[in-house]
Amino acid sequence: MSILPRPRLRYADFKGRASRREYFGFMVVQSLASGLALMLTMSAGRTRRG
């Protein structure tokens, strides 16, 4: 199983802890997705007027 979807699949599984690789991989993907969403939102708000 790939390490990226694992946190989503194990969201409600409270047995044990996530590995360091799993945690940081998830955080990197979430940060990139958030940054991309922010850039798209900011660029959509800029319209030419005039």
Secondary structure, 3 states (H helix, E strand, C coil): CCCCCHHHHCCCCCCCCCCHHHHHHHHHHHHHHHHHHHHHHHHHHCCCCC
